[in-house]
Amino acid sequence: MKLISRKRPLTALATVLLLGLFSACGGESQVADGGIRGTGSSVGPVSGFGSVFVNGVEFFTDSILNEKVESNDGIDTEGDLNEGMILRIEGQWRIDGTGAADSMEYDDTLRGDLSNLVRGAPGEPVRFEIYGQQVVADRQTVLKGRTLATLANNDFVRVSAWRQPDGRYRASYIGFNPVFYGADPIELEGPVDAGSVEADQFTMNGAVIKFGDDSFAEGISAEDLKPGAYFEVEGYKELAGGAIVATRIQLDDFRRYRPVGEDIEIAGPVSSDYNRTDNTFGLNGLTIQVTSATELDDITLDDLKAGLLVQVEGEFVSGDLVRATEIEVRDGDAEVSGTITANDVNVGQDSLTVGGVRVQITSRTIITDDSSGDRLTIYKLLGPDADHGAQFVEVEVTGLQKKDDQGAVYIEALQIERELSDEPGLEYELEGTLAALAKKDLSTSIITVLGVRIEVDSDILPYENLEEYLRENVSVLLEVEYIRNDLDQYEALSVELD
């Protein structure tokens, strides 16, 4: 299994050399009963069940009658949800990572036939369209019963996604041939094309939408079909001609973020870069305001670029303006891959060790089998026969580089892909921030990356004088291929700057 690197520029982080990370646990408000909690909306992908996990919070749904989900897409109860679906929860959440849900709401972003599929290199994003609406699926997309490698044109899919600044959609979840999807098989979200509105039709990214007076939701009419305005359309496809007949036209999924309560938790890709003039950036149709009290977790303001996946806690100020109390990154900045055994997995602590790197599993971690696409738990990570020697298990981990209370570096896993093999892999690969560099002797150096000390022959260092390079670059990301030698030490085969 080849480690696929997510290339990212070297950035000077505003802190001391070498791990310029912020830690935070803010975003809560003190209430009269002495507890610390937020009350309002939490919008993000479902990451677990046994209750419902959204944005790292375990929401208990006991107070919702029959665990009902508000939806017209055939998602009626909590049991109909899948991991990766972007869910909106009204309720309360506490500092201990639990919360109480008062209501749950789900809506497909797109639903219909997949077309114009374009694959990149292995591990790279896959692109396709649904009636002209462009979709990007990547390693963090959850696929129900399939993999990115088995996506095919003409698949009928349901997609839960975030809209990106270029108008494309970044898929959080893809389901195939859903049995239940409400009264109308097709659902689209997109902008009204300029010059396309006629008496009974308009186009949305080139897809023809036909409508009548009864097609519009309450408060909306044909007069609202302005160029560039986003709407959601549900309907069916004509037998002849290929147009979509709209049975319902309503506001797009921005309504997920209506400020019912004071506070909100949201996750999604940054839509516009951080602006130092007014201290704001865009996220999911909202304007996020950063203040001196905003806590940054594993991120800097310079990192807030369009496309970066982040999670924000904050409070609505007015309209679409949210004042952020905490911001954390959800895109991985560290990777490791290699073979593991039963001795490397600690079920009790929800962790594993890969090539000397400690990997922590959380409620947000998505574990999948590389060949089948099946979702796994840590209990099933080793496979049915791996611990009997019949198979070997290789894993590829993408996550966030963090430090524990003792200062030890580890990866908080966002995604783990497992692949079963008949032969053990002898090499490891990692990608992370260089934490230390020391000379062992005239020809050998020792680098420390992701908490692992690795010996390096000086002739394979990416710079002849890496120490001088370090003085000029506060944060240095390295890609390292390495092995465990006969002395039970790690030895680099190659070292490259990322």
N, C-alpha and C positions, 0 to 999 in steps of 0.2 A: 504494500500500500504506500503510495507516494504522498508525502506531505505536500499539500498545495498551499503556497504562501499567498497571503493577502498583502500585496505590496502597499507600502505606506511611506510617505516622505519622513526623513529625519526631522524632528521638530525639537526646538529648544524649549523644554518644559521649564516653567517658572518655579524652580526649586533647586535644591542642591543636587549634585551628581550622586547617584546615577538612577535612582528609582524615584522619579518625581511624581509621586502619587498622593492624592488627597483621600482622606477617609472621612466619612460623615454618616450621621444617622438622624439627620434633622427632618423637618417637614411635618412635625406633629403639633397639635395645639393642646394646651392644658384645659381640662374641663372641670366642672364643679365637683364631680364625684372623686376627683383625685387621680383619675386615670389619664393616660396620654394617648390621644387618638386623633384621627382625621375623620371627617364626616362629609360625604359627598359622592363623587363619581370616581370609579376606577375603570379605565378603559385600556385593554391590552389583550394579548393572546393568552388563551387558557394554557397552563403549563402542567396541570395535574388534577387528579380527582381524589375522592374520598372526602367530600366537600369540593370546592372549586378553587384552584390556585390561579390568581391573576396578578401580574406585576409583583410576584414574589410573596403575596399575601394569601393565606389560606382563609377563604371566606366560607363560613358555615351558612347553609341555606335552609336550616330547619324552620325558620319563621316564614318562608315562602310556601304557600299552599301547594302541595304536590310538586314542589321544586320547579315551578313553572318558569319557562323562559318566554318572554314577549318576543314573538317573531311571526312572520307570515311565510316563512321559507321551509316549513315542515320541521322546525326545531321547536318542540313543544315543552320538553322538560330537560333537566340537567343531564339525564341519561342519553339525550340525543346529541349533546355537545361532543366535540373532539378537540384534542390538544392542537393548538395553533389557531383555532377560531378566535377572532377578535371579539371579545365580549365586553359589554358595558354593565357594570354593577353599581347600583345605588346602595349605600350602606355606610358602615363604620369600619375603620381598620386601626389596629393597635400596634404599638411599638414592638410587641412580642411576636409579630409576624402573623397574627390571626385577625379576623374581622367577622362581622355579621352582615350578610347580604339582605337588603330589604326587597330588591328586585333585580332581575337579570334581563338583558336585552341583546338579541343577536340579529344580524342582517347580513346575508350574502352580499359581497361587493359585486361580483360578476358570476353569471351562470349561463352556460351555453356550450357550443361546439368549439373545440380548440383548433386553431389553424396557424399556418405560417410559422411552424416550429423551427427554431434555429438553435443548434447546440454549439457551445464553445468547447474548449479543451476540457478534459476530465477535471471535475471539481469546480469549474467555472460556471457562472450563471447560465440558465436556459431562458430563452425568450420565445414568446408566442403571442397570439392574438385571440380575442374572443369578440367576434363581430366588430373588428376594427379597434377595439380597446387593447392596448399593448401591456403585456404582463412580463415581469421578470421574476423567476424563481431561483433561489440560491440555496446554499447549504443549511440555512436556518429555516427554510420552508418545510412545514410538516406535510407529508403526503400520506393519505389514508390508503394503505394496501398496495402502494406502488412506489416507484423511485423516479428520480429525475431522468435516469437512463431509460426508463420504459415509457415516458411520456410519448404520445403519438398524435398526429393530426387526426381529427374527427372524434377524439375522446370527448365525451360530454362531461363537463366538470363544474364543480362549484368552487369558487375562490373567495377567500377572506383575505383582504389586502389593505395596504396603506398606499395612498396616492403620493407619488413623488413629485418634486418640483418641475420635472420635464413632462408631466402629464401621464407618465407610465405608472403602472401599479406594481408594487413589490409584494409578492404573495407571502402571506404568513401561513396559509393553509390551502391545500388543494384536495378536494374529494372527487371521486370518480363515480359516474353513473348513479347519483343519489336517487334512492327509491322515493323519498319524500322531499318535495321542494315547494309546496303550496300549490295554488291554483294555476300559476303561470310558469312555464318551464324556463323562460329566458329572463335574465336580469342583467341590466347594464348600468354603468355609472360613467358619466363623462361630460364633456363640454358641448354646448351647442356650436356647431360650425358656423362661421361667418357667412352671411348671404344664403343660408340654407333654409330659412323658415318660410314655409308656404302656408296656404289656408288649412291644409290637413296633414302636413308632414314637415319634418326637418331632418338634418343629419347630425350624427354624433361620431366624430372621427371617421366619417365616411359611411357609417351604417345608417340606412334610411329608416326613420321612425315615423309610422303613421299614427294619427291620433284623431279623436273626436272630442266633443265637448265634455263627455262623461269620462275621459281618460285622466283628468287632472284631480289630484288630491285637494282636499278642502284648503282654500286660501291661495290656490295657484291656478293660473289660466294661461292660455296661449300667449297673452301679452307679456308673460314673464320669460319667454324663450329668447333671451338676449344672447348675442354672440359671446362665447367664453364662459357663460354661466353653467354651473354643473348641476345636473339632475340625475335622479335614479329612475330608470324605466323598467317596468315589468310587463311581460306580454308573451306573445308567441310569434313564430315565423310563418309568413304566408307560404302556402303550398307552391304558388307560382310567383316569381319575381324576387323573392328573397328578402323583402322588407320585413321589419319587425312591427307587428301591430301592438300598440301600447294599450294595455288595460288599466295601467296606473302609472302616472308620472308624478313624482314628488321630489322634495329637496334631497340632495345627495347625503352621504353618510356623515357629513359634518354635524348632523343633528345628534350623533353619538355624544357630543361634547357639550350639550346644552347645560348651563350651570344650574342644576337643580339645588345643589348644596353649596356650601362655601368652598370646599376643597375638591381637588381633582388629582388623580394619578393617571398619567397617559404614557404610552410607549409608541414609538414610531420613528421613521427616518426624518432627520432635519430637512426642512424644505427650503430654507434660505439661510445663508451664512450668518454667523453672529456679527452684529453691527455695533461697533464700539461707540458710535455717535449717540445712539439712543438705547444701547445695552439690551438689544432684543434679537431674537432669531425666530424663524418660522417652524412650526411643527403641526402637521395634520390639520392645516387650515386655521390654526391658532397662532397668535403672537405671544411668544414667551419672553417675559421681562426678567432680566437678571439684576439683582441688587447686591449690595455689600453683605447682606445677610444670607444670600444663596449659598448653600453648601455644595461643593463639587466633589464627586466620588469617582476616582480613577479617570479624571478628565480635566482639561483646561479649557479656557474660553477659546483659545486658538484652535482647539480640536473641533469646535462646533461648526462643521462644514456640511453643506448639502449632501444628503445621502447617509450620514452617520446615524446608526440606530441608537436611540437614547431613551431613557425613561425619566420623566419629570414629575415631581410632586409640587403642587402649588395651590394657589387660590385664585378664583376668578375675581378680576377687578371690575371689568365692565365689558359688555359685548363679547369679543373674541380675545380679550387680553387676559393672560394668566401671569401672575407674579410667582416666579419659581422659588420654592424653599429648598429644593434639593434636585440635583441633576446627576444622573449616572449613565455611563456608557453601557450599551447592550451588544455592541459589536466586539468580537474577540480581538485582543491585541497580543495573544500568545498562543502557541501551538506546540504539540508534542505528539509523536507517533512511535510505535514499536510494539513488540510482542510482550504480552503479560501472562502470568501464571496465577494459580490460586493464591500463592503467597503475596501477590501484589495487590490483592483486593481485600479491603477492610469493610465488610458489610455493616458492622456496628457503627462505624464512623462515616459511612457514606463516602468513602474515599478509595482511591487506588494510586499506585505508583507506577509511572512509565519512564523508564530510562533515568531513574533517580528523581524525577519530577513528581511532587505530590499534586494530585488532582482531586479537588473537592466537588462533590455532586450536590446540587441544591434542587429545590422544587422547579427551577427554571431550566434545568438540564434536560436536553432531548437526547435520548440514547436510541440509536437505530442500528439494524443489521444492514450492512452494505449491499448484500445481494438481494434480500427479500424486501427491504424497506420496512420490516416489522419494527414496532416500537418495543424496547426492552427495558427492564429494570436492572439494577445492579445485581440482583440475585441471579439473573439469567445471562449476565454479561459473558461468562466463560463458555456458554454453549453446552449442549447436552453431553458431549463426550470429551470436552477439552481437559477436564480434570482427571481423566483416565488415560491421557496420553495419546488418544486417537486423533485429536485435532489440536491445533495451536490457534491462539487468538491474537490477532493484531488489532490495535485500536488507534484511531486518529482523533485527537482531542483539540477542540478550539475553545478558547475561553478568555477570561480576564486575568491579568497578572496582578496578584494581590499579596499583602503581608498580613500575618497573624499577629496576635498580641505580643509574641516573643520576637517579632521581626523576621520570622522565617517566610520565605517567598513560596507561593503556591499558585496553581491555576484554579480559578473558579470556573468550572466547565459550563459552557453554553451548549455545546454539542459534542457527542461522542459517537463515532461511527465504528462499528465492529466488523471485522472480516475474519472468517475461519480459514485456516490454511493447513495443508498437510505437512509443511515444514516450518520450523521456527525462523523468524527473522532475526538476523544477528546484528542489525544496525538500528540505531535510533536517530530520529531527527527532531529538532526543536527550533522554535523561533521565539525570541524574547529579548528583553533589554539587558545589555551587558551591565552587571552589577559590580564586578571587580576584575582587575587585571594585575597579575604578578609574575615576576620572573622566577622560574625554578632553577634554571642554569643558563649557560650561554646560548643554547639552542632550543630551549623549551620554555614556554609560558604556561600559566594557568589562568583560564578565564572562568568566571562564575556567571552562569545564565540560568534563570528560573530555579535558583538554589542549588544547582549542580556544578561541582568543580570539575573542569575538563582540561586535560593536558593538551597543549597545542604545539606542534613543531613551528618554530618561528617562520619557516619558509612558506607556510600555508596561511599565515595571517593576511587579512585583506589589505592591510597597510604595513609597510616595512616598519614604520614607527607608530604603532597603534596608540601608544601613550600620548604622543603629540596630537593625534587625531581626537582623542578623548578630551584634551584640553580645549579644543575648538568646538566640540559638539557635546552638549550636556547629556543628551539621550542618544544612545547608539543601539539600534536593533540589529541582532545577528541571527543568521540561519546557520545551524550547525548540524552536520552529520557526524555521528560518533559511535563508538563501540565500548563495551566493557572488556578490558584486557584480562590477561591471566593473573594479574595482581589485584583483580577486583577493583580496578580504577577505570575511570572513563577517559577515553583517548579520542581526540578529534580526527576525522578523516578529511573534512573540509569545513571552512569557515567563510561565510560571505556576509557582506553588509546588506541589510534589507532596505 
